[in-house]
Amino acid sequence: MLPIKDLNRSSTTPHVNHLLLISNVAIFVVYFLSLSVVPSKGLVEVIEQEFVMLPSEIVQQQRLYTLVTSMFMHAKWLHLFGNMLFLYVFGDNVEDAFGHVDYFIFYFACGLAAASAHILSVWGTVEMSSGVIGASGAISGVLGAYAVLYPKARVLTAITYIIVPLPAILFLSFWFVMQWLSVYFDLSGGVAYWAHIGGFIAGAFLGLTVGRARKKARDKRLHL
């Protein structure tokens, strides 16, 4: 199932979400051009060696900045497309609820929670030395917050050849269950599913606490 759009109009312009979308796409385009269109071995090596997060380094408190830089890196066009689609569909309303500054903080907090969940899941294994990239952990936090803030919102969802409007709580619950199943049945190797789970839980928690309070204050202002 893929989300096409949500039927949930935002009351503000999602400037931060737009910035995140543009940044992720721009960084991937630079990487892709350096890799294949206008090959630049030196730039590719810098990107791949300096900005990828290695769990083994993080636990030794080395290159901690990669916890953030790795959130803006993607391996393939399909990887980028999937993440940006989910961020585009769900991010604007979460930013609307949190407010621009708090949404910015929220996004990276979820990304850090997701990275922590992944590191704990691979602790003591050879995967501690495997690089991790992608915005999916932080975006999973956006999904978790959306699920608790807008559970009844309708999401136009592509299921094979048809498009149906599903309640957000149904769509996002299905997505979350699939992450759990993928952990135990290894449905797609090489994916940090625990990062998705950790990010989603962190996002739901922050949505229930900070997000709901901000949303109530916003709704009160709009109805004055």
C-alpha positions as CSV (number, residue, x, y, z in Angstrom):
1,M,0.0,0.0,0.0
2,L,1.2,3.5,-0.9
3,P,-0.2,6.8,0.4
4,I,-1.2,9.2,-2.4
5,K,-2.4,12.1,-0.3
6,D,-4.3,12.8,2.9
7,L,-7.6,14.5,2.9
8,N,-6.6,16.7,5.8
9,R,-5.9,20.3,5.0
10,S,-3.2,22.1,6.9
11,S,-3.9,25.6,8.3
12,T,-0.3,26.7,7.9
13,T,2.4,26.5,5.2
14,P,4.8,23.6,6.2
15,H,8.0,25.5,5.7
16,V,10.1,23.1,7.7
17,N,8.7,20.1,5.9
18,H,9.4,21.7,2.5
19,L,13.0,22.4,3.7
20,L,13.5,18.7,4.7
21,L,12.1,17.5,1.4
22,I,14.3,19.8,-0.6
23,S,17.4,19.0,1.4
24,N,17.0,15.3,1.1
25,V,16.4,15.5,-2.7
26,A,19.3,18.0,-3.3
27,I,21.8,15.9,-1.3
28,F,20.8,12.7,-3.2
29,V,21.1,14.5,-6.5
30,V,24.6,15.6,-5.7
31,Y,25.5,12.1,-4.6
32,F,23.9,10.5,-7.7
33,L,25.6,13.0,-10.1
34,S,29.0,12.3,-8.5
35,L,28.4,8.6,-8.6
36,S,27.2,8.1,-12.2
37,V,26.5,11.2,-14.4
38,V,29.6,13.2,-13.7
39,P,31.8,10.7,-11.8
40,S,33.8,12.3,-8.9
41,K,35.4,9.5,-6.9
42,G,36.8,11.9,-4.4
43,L,33.4,13.4,-3.6
44,V,31.7,10.0,-3.5
45,E,34.3,8.8,-1.0
46,V,33.9,11.8,1.2
47,I,30.1,11.4,1.2
48,E,30.2,7.6,1.9
49,Q,33.0,7.7,4.4
50,E,32.2,10.9,6.4
51,F,28.5,11.1,6.6
52,V,27.3,7.5,7.1
53,M,26.5,6.5,10.6
54,L,28.3,3.4,12.0
55,P,26.8,2.1,15.3
56,S,30.3,0.9,16.5
57,E,31.5,4.5,16.3
58,I,28.5,6.0,18.0
59,V,28.8,3.8,21.1
60,Q,32.5,4.9,21.3
61,Q,31.3,8.6,21.0
62,Q,33.1,9.0,17.7
63,R,31.7,11.0,14.8
64,L,28.4,11.7,16.6
65,Y,27.5,14.2,13.9
66,T,26.7,11.3,11.6
67,L,23.6,10.6,13.6
68,V,22.2,13.7,11.8
69,T,24.1,13.6,8.4
70,S,23.0,10.0,7.8
71,M,19.3,11.1,8.0
72,F,19.8,13.0,4.7
73,M,21.5,10.2,2.7
74,H,19.8,7.6,0.5
75,A,21.1,4.7,-1.4
76,K,18.8,4.7,-4.5
77,W,16.1,6.7,-6.2
78,L,13.5,4.2,-4.9
79,H,14.8,4.6,-1.4
80,L,14.5,8.4,-1.7
81,F,11.1,8.3,-3.3
82,G,9.5,6.1,-0.7
83,N,10.8,8.2,2.2
84,M,9.9,11.6,0.6
85,L,6.4,10.4,-0.4
86,F,5.6,9.5,3.2
87,L,7.1,12.7,4.5
88,Y,5.2,14.8,1.9
89,V,1.9,13.2,2.7
90,F,2.1,13.2,6.5
91,G,4.6,15.8,7.5
92,D,2.6,19.0,6.8
93,N,-0.1,18.3,9.3
94,V,2.3,17.2,12.0
95,E,4.2,20.4,11.5
96,D,0.8,22.3,11.6
97,A,0.1,20.7,15.0
98,F,3.6,21.2,16.5
99,G,4.5,24.5,15.0
100,H,7.5,25.2,12.8
101,V,10.3,25.3,15.5
102,D,8.9,22.4,17.6
103,Y,8.4,20.3,14.5
104,F,12.1,20.8,13.5
105,I,13.2,19.7,17.0
106,F,10.6,16.8,16.9
107,Y,11.9,15.5,13.6
108,F,15.5,15.2,14.7
109,A,14.5,13.8,18.1
110,C,12.6,11.0,16.4
111,G,15.6,10.4,14.1
112,L,17.9,10.1,17.2
113,A,15.4,7.8,18.9
114,A,15.3,5.6,15.7
115,A,19.1,5.5,15.5
116,S,19.3,4.4,19.2
117,A,16.7,1.7,18.6
118,H,18.8,0.4,15.7
119,I,22.0,0.4,17.7
120,L,20.4,-1.5,20.5
121,S,19.0,-4.1,18.1
122,V,22.5,-4.8,16.6
123,W,24.5,-4.5,19.8
124,G,27.2,-7.2,19.9
125,T,26.7,-8.3,16.3
126,V,28.8,-7.8,13.2
127,E,26.2,-5.2,12.0
128,M,27.7,-2.8,14.5
129,S,30.2,-2.0,11.8
130,S,27.6,-1.7,9.0
131,G,26.8,1.8,7.8
132,V,23.3,3.2,8.2
133,I,21.6,5.8,6.1
134,G,18.2,7.2,5.4
135,A,15.5,9.5,6.7
136,S,13.1,6.6,7.4
137,G,13.7,6.6,11.2
138,A,12.8,10.3,11.6
139,I,9.9,9.9,9.1
140,S,8.6,7.0,11.1
141,G,8.3,9.4,14.0
142,V,6.2,11.7,11.8
143,L,3.9,8.7,11.1
144,G,3.6,7.9,14.8
145,A,2.6,11.5,15.6
146,Y,0.1,11.6,12.8
147,A,-1.5,8.4,14.0
148,V,-2.3,9.9,17.4
149,L,-3.0,13.4,16.3
150,Y,-5.2,12.7,13.3
151,P,-6.4,9.1,13.6
152,K,-9.7,9.7,11.7
153,A,-8.1,11.6,8.8
154,R,-8.6,9.9,5.4
155,V,-5.6,8.8,3.4
156,L,-6.0,8.1,-0.3
157,T,-4.2,4.8,-0.6
158,A,-3.1,2.9,-3.7
159,I,-3.8,-0.8,-3.3
160,T,-2.6,-2.6,-6.4
161,Y,-4.7,-0.9,-9.1
162,I,-7.3,0.9,-7.0
163,I,-7.2,3.9,-4.8
164,V,-9.3,3.9,-1.6
165,P,-9.6,6.4,1.2
166,L,-8.5,4.7,4.5
167,P,-8.6,6.1,8.0
168,A,-5.1,7.2,9.0
169,I,-5.1,5.0,12.1
170,L,-5.9,1.9,9.9
171,F,-3.2,2.7,7.3
172,L,-0.5,3.6,9.8
173,S,-1.4,0.6,12.1
174,F,-1.0,-1.7,9.1
175,W,2.4,0.0,8.3
176,F,3.5,-0.5,11.9
177,V,2.5,-4.1,12.1
178,M,4.4,-4.7,8.8
179,Q,7.6,-3.4,10.4
180,W,7.2,-5.8,13.3
181,L,6.6,-8.7,10.9
182,S,9.6,-7.7,8.9
183,V,11.8,-7.9,11.9
184,Y,10.8,-11.5,12.8
185,F,10.4,-12.8,9.2
186,D,13.2,-10.8,7.6
187,L,10.9,-9.8,4.7
188,S,13.5,-7.5,3.2
189,G,17.1,-7.8,4.3
190,G,19.3,-4.8,4.8
191,V,16.6,-2.6,6.2
192,A,16.8,-1.1,9.8
193,Y,13.3,-2.1,10.9
194,W,14.0,-1.5,14.5
195,A,14.8,2.1,13.6
196,H,11.3,2.4,12.0
197,I,9.7,0.9,15.1
198,G,11.7,3.1,17.5
199,G,11.0,6.2,15.5
200,F,7.3,5.5,15.3
201,I,7.0,4.9,19.1
202,A,9.0,8.1,19.8
203,G,6.8,10.1,17.4
204,A,3.6,8.7,18.9
205,F,4.8,9.5,22.4
206,L,5.7,13.1,21.5
207,G,2.5,13.4,19.6
208,L,0.5,12.4,22.6
209,T,2.4,14.7,25.0
210,V,3.7,17.8,23.2
211,G,1.8,17.5,19.9
212,R,-1.7,17.3,21.4
213,A,-1.0,20.3,23.7
214,R,0.3,22.4,20.8
215,K,-2.7,21.3,18.6
216,K,-5.2,22.3,21.2
217,A,-3.6,25.7,21.6
218,R,-3.6,26.1,17.8
219,D,-7.3,25.1,17.5
220,K,-8.2,27.5,20.3
221,R,-6.5,30.4,18.5
222,L,-8.2,29.6,15.2
223,H,-11.6,29.6,16.8
224,L,-11.2,32.9,18.6
